[in-house]
Each structure stands twice: as C-alpha cells, then as structure tokens.
Amino acid sequence: MDPERSRHRNPPVMTGEPANTNVGLRDAAAMRKITNRLKRAQGQLAAVITAVDAGADCRDVVTQLAAVSSALDRAGFAIVSTALRQCITDDPADDDSNKLTVDELEKLFLTLA
C-alpha cells in the first residue's frame, strides 16, 4: 500500500493538546464556527452509532455517515482556510519561525483530500 495513503487511514490520536501551540488559529469567530460544526458532527456520529446498535436500515446509516463525513471535511477545510488567511494577512516583517509555510499548508490541505 502507498505509504502516503496509509498515513491518512490511521491518523495520529489526538490528546487534546495541539502539537505546536504557537501555530494556532487566532480568528475567534472562525474558530467558534468550526467548533460548532464539529459539535454537530459529533452529535450526528452519536446518532449513527445509535442507529447501528439498533439495527437500522443500512441505507439510512450510510446516508447519515456521509453527512458526518461531509461535516468533518468542511471543518477541516475551514481550519486550513483560516490558517491560510492568517498567513496571507500576517505582517511579513514578523520573524515567527513557528508559522506554517506554504508547503505545510498545502500538505494540510491535501491531507483532507
């Protein structure tokens, strides 16, 4: 199997703490929207699990699972988009070595593909 593809199938386990707290998203409004989207996806996923446990029709389960997947994808794209916007609008004179590079942003974006 292609190592690049297999890496996406087994993402690292999130511990609740970001790996690098210096590269955070600073747009509070965007983060609220992203958090709300993720909470909705969490609720949808809970409903999918309940439906599977209850033996619901597979078409209904798959439809709901697709909705969860879409919600997570949209949250991921919103996070990358917000980071990109920050990089574009940040002062280039800032000497912040912890900023994401264009290559790192591209890699994050492609991780969602």
Contact map, one row per residue, 1 for C-alpha under 8 A:
11101100000000000000000000000000000000000000000000000000000000000000000000000000000000000000000000000000000000000
11111100000000000000000000000000000000000000000000000000000000000000000000000000000000000000000000000000000000000
11111110000000000000000000000000000000000000000000000000000000000000000000000000000000000000000000000000000000000
01111111000000000000000000000000000000000000000000000000000000000000000000000000000000000000000000000000000000000
11111111100000000000000000000000000000000000000000000000000000000000000000000000000000000000000000000000000000000
11111111110000000000000000000000000000000000000000000000000000000000000000000000000000000000000000000000000000000
00111111111000000000000000000000000000000000000000000000000000000000000000000000000000000000000000000000000000000
00011111111000000000000000000000000000000000000000000000000000000000000000000000000000000000000000000000000000100
00001111111000000000000000000000000000000000000000000000000000000000000000000000000000000000000000000000000000000
00000111111100000000000000000000000000000000000000000000000000000000000000000000000000000000000000000000000000000
00000011111110000000000000000000000000000000000000000000000000000000000000000000000000000000000000000000000000000
00000000011111000000000000000000000000000000000000000000000000000000000000000000000000000000000000000000000000000
00000000001111100000000000000000000000000000000000000000000000000000000000000000000000000000000000000000000000000
00000000000111111000000000000000000000000000000000000000000000000000000000000000000000000000000000000000000000000
00000000000011111100000000000000000000000000000000000000000000000000000000000000000000000000000000000000000000000
00000000000001111100000000000000000000000000000000000000000000000000000000000000000000000000000000000000000000000
00000000000001111110000000000000000000000000000000000000000000000000000000000000000000000000000000000000000000000
00000000000000111111100000000000000000000000000000000000000000000000000000000000000000000000000000000000000000000
00000000000000001111100000000000000000000000000000000000000000000000000000000000000000000000000000000000000000000
00000000000000000111111100000000000000000000000000000000000000000000000000000000000000000000000000000000000000000
00000000000000000111111100000000000000000000000000000000000000000000000000000000000000000000000000000000000000000
00000000000000000001111100000000000000000000000000000000000000000000000000000000000000000000000001100000000000000
00000000000000000001111110000000000000000000000000000000000000000000000000000000000000000000000001110000000000000
00000000000000000001111111000000000000000000000000000000000000000000000000000000000000000000000000000000000000000
00000000000000000000001111110010000000000000000000000000000000000000000000000010011001000000000000000000000000000
00000000000000000000000111110010000000000000000000000000000000000000000000000000000001000000000000000000000000000
00000000000000000000000011111110000000000000000000000000000000000000000000000000010000000000000000000000000000000
00000000000000000000000011111111000000000000000000000000000000000000000000000000000000000000000000000000000000000
00000000000000000000000000111111100000000000000000000000000000000000000000000000000000000000000000000000000000000
00000000000000000000000000111111110000000000000000000000000000000000000000000100010000000000000000000000000000000
00000000000000000000000011111111111000000000000000000000000000000000000000000010000000000000000000000000000000000
00000000000000000000000000011111111100000000000000000000000000000000000000000000000000000000000000000000000000000
00000000000000000000000000001111111110000000000000000000000000000000000000000000000000000000000000000000000000000
00000000000000000000000000000111111111000000000000000000000000000000000000100110000000000000000000000000000000000
00000000000000000000000000000011111111100000000000000000000000000000000000000000000000000000000000000000000000000
00000000000000000000000000000001111111110000000000000000000000000000000000000000000000000000000000000000000000000
00000000000000000000000000000000111111111000000000000000000000000000001100100000000000000000000000000000000000000
00000000000000000000000000000000011111111100000000000000000000000000001100100000000000000000000000000000000000000
00000000000000000000000000000000001111111110000000000000000000000000000000000000000000000000000000000000000000000
00000000000000000000000000000000000111111111000000000000000000000000001000000000000000000000000000000000000000000
00000000000000000000000000000000000011111111100000000000000000000001001100000000000000000000000000000000000000000
00000000000000000000000000000000000001111111110000000000000000000001000000000000000000000000000000000000000000000
00000000000000000000000000000000000000111111111000000000000000000000000000000000000000000000000000000000000000000
00000000000000000000000000000000000000011111111100000000000000011011000000000000000000000000000000000000000000000
00000000000000000000000000000000000000001111111110000000000000011001000000000000000000000000000000000000000000000
00000000000000000000000000000000000000000111111111000000000000000000000000000000000000000000000000000000000000000
00000000000000000000000000000000000000000011111111100000000000000000000000000000000000000000000000000000000000000
00000000000000000000000000000000000000000001111111110000000010011000000000000000000000000000000000000000000000000
00000000000000000000000000000000000000000000111111111000000000000000000000000000000000000000000000000000000000000
00000000000000000000000000000000000000000000011111111100000000000000000000000000000000000000000000000000000000000
00000000000000000000000000000000000000000000001111111111000010000000000000000000000000000000000000000000000000000
00000000000000000000000000000000000000000000000111111111000010000000000000000000000000000000000000000000000000000
00000000000000000000000000000000000000000000000011111111000000000000000000000000000000000000000000000000000000000
00000000000000000000000000000000000000000000000001111111000000000000000000000000000000000000000000000000000000000
00000000000000000000000000000000000000000000000000111111100000000000000000000000000000000000000000000000000000000
00000000000000000000000000000000000000000000000000111111110110000000000000000000000000000000000000000000000000000
00000000000000000000000000000000000000000000000000000011111110000000000000000000000000000000000000000000000000000
00000000000000000000000000000000000000000000000000000001111111000000000000000000000000000000000000000000000000000
00000000000000000000000000000000000000000000000000000000111111100000000000000000000000000000000000000000000000000
00000000000000000000000000000000000000000000000000000001111111110000000000000000000000000000000000000000000000000
00000000000000000000000000000000000000000000000100110001111111111000000000000000000000000000000000000000000000000
00000000000000000000000000000000000000000000000000000000011111111100000000000000000000000000000000000000000000000
00000000000000000000000000000000000000000000000000000000001111111110000000000000000000000000000000000000000000000
00000000000000000000000000000000000000000001100100000000000111111111000000000000000000000000000000000000000000000
00000000000000000000000000000000000000000001100100000000000011111111100000000000000000000000000000000000000000000
00000000000000000000000000000000000000000000000000000000000001111111110000000000000000000000000000000000000000000
00000000000000000000000000000000000000000001000000000000000000111111111000000000000000000000000000000000000000000
00000000000000000000000000000000000000001101100000000000000000011111111100000000000000000000000000000000000000000
00000000000000000000000000000000000000000000000000000000000000001111111110000000000000000000000000000000000000000
00000000000000000000000000000000000000000000000000000000000000000111111111000000000000000000000000000000000000000
00000000000000000000000000000000000011011000000000000000000000000011111111100000000000000000000000000000000000000
00000000000000000000000000000000000011001000000000000000000000000001111111110000000000000000000000000000000000000
00000000000000000000000000000000000000000000000000000000000000000000111111111000000000000000000000000000000000010
00000000000000000000000000000000000000000000000000000000000000000000011111111100000000000000000000000000000000000
00000000000000000000000000000000010011000000000000000000000000000000001111111110000000000000000000000000000000000
00000000000000000000000000000000000000000000000000000000000000000000000111111111000000000000000000000000000000010
00000000000000000000000000000000000000000000000000000000000000000000000011111111100000000000000000000000000010010
00000000000000000000000000000100010000000000000000000000000000000000000001111111110000000000000000000000000000000
00000000000000000000000010000010010000000000000000000000000000000000000000111111111000000000000000000000000000000
00000000000000000000000000000000000000000000000000000000000000000000000000011111111100000000000000000000100110000
00000000000000000000000000000000000000000000000000000000000000000000000000001111111110000000000000000000000000000
00000000000000000000000010100100000000000000000000000000000000000000000000000111111111000000000000000000000000000
00000000000000000000000010000000000000000000000000000000000000000000000000000011111111100000000000000000100000000
00000000000000000000000000000000000000000000000000000000000000000000000000000001111111110000000000000000100000000
00000000000000000000000000000000000000000000000000000000000000000000000000000000111111111000000000000000000000000
00000000000000000000000011000000000000000000000000000000000000000000000000000000011111111100000000000000000000000
00000000000000000000000000000000000000000000000000000000000000000000000000000000001111111100000000110000000000000
00000000000000000000000000000000000000000000000000000000000000000000000000000000000111111100000000000000000000000
00000000000000000000000000000000000000000000000000000000000000000000000000000000000011111110000000000000000000000
00000000000000000000000000000000000000000000000000000000000000000000000000000000000001111111010000000000000000000
00000000000000000000000000000000000000000000000000000000000000000000000000000000000000001111110000000000000000000
00000000000000000000000000000000000000000000000000000000000000000000000000000000000000000111111000000000000000000
00000000000000000000000000000000000000000000000000000000000000000000000000000000000000000011111000000000000000000
00000000000000000000000000000000000000000000000000000000000000000000000000000000000000000111111100000000000000000
00000000000000000000000000000000000000000000000000000000000000000000000000000000000000000001111110000000000000000
00000000000000000000000000000000000000000000000000000000000000000000000000000000000000000000011111100000000000000
00000000000000000000000000000000000000000000000000000000000000000000000000000000000000000000001111100000000000000
00000000000000000000011000000000000000000000000000000000000000000000000000000000000000000000000111110000000000000
00000000000000000000011000000000000000000000000000000000000000000000000000000000000000100000000111111000000000000
00000000000000000000001000000000000000000000000000000000000000000000000000000000000000100000000001111111100000000
00000000000000000000000000000000000000000000000000000000000000000000000000000000000000000000000000111111100000000
00000000000000000000000000000000000000000000000000000000000000000000000000000000000000000000000000011111110000000
00000000000000000000000000000000000000000000000000000000000000000000000000000000000000000000000000011111111000000
00000000000000000000000000000000000000000000000000000000000000000000000000000000000000000000000000011111111100000
00000000000000000000000000000000000000000000000000000000000000000000000000000001001100000000000000011111111110000
00000000000000000000000000000000000000000000000000000000000000000000000000000000000000000000000000000111111111000
00000000000000000000000000000000000000000000000000000000000000000000000000000000000000000000000000000011111111100
00000000000000000000000000000000000000000000000000000000000000000000000000000001000000000000000000000001111111110
00000000000000000000000000000000000000000000000000000000000000000000000000001001000000000000000000000000111111111
00000000000000000000000000000000000000000000000000000000000000000000000000000000000000000000000000000000011111111
00000001000000000000000000000000000000000000000000000000000000000000000000000000000000000000000000000000001111111
00000000000000000000000000000000000000000000000000000000000000000000000010011000000000000000000000000000000111111
00000000000000000000000000000000000000000000000000000000000000000000000000000000000000000000000000000000000011111
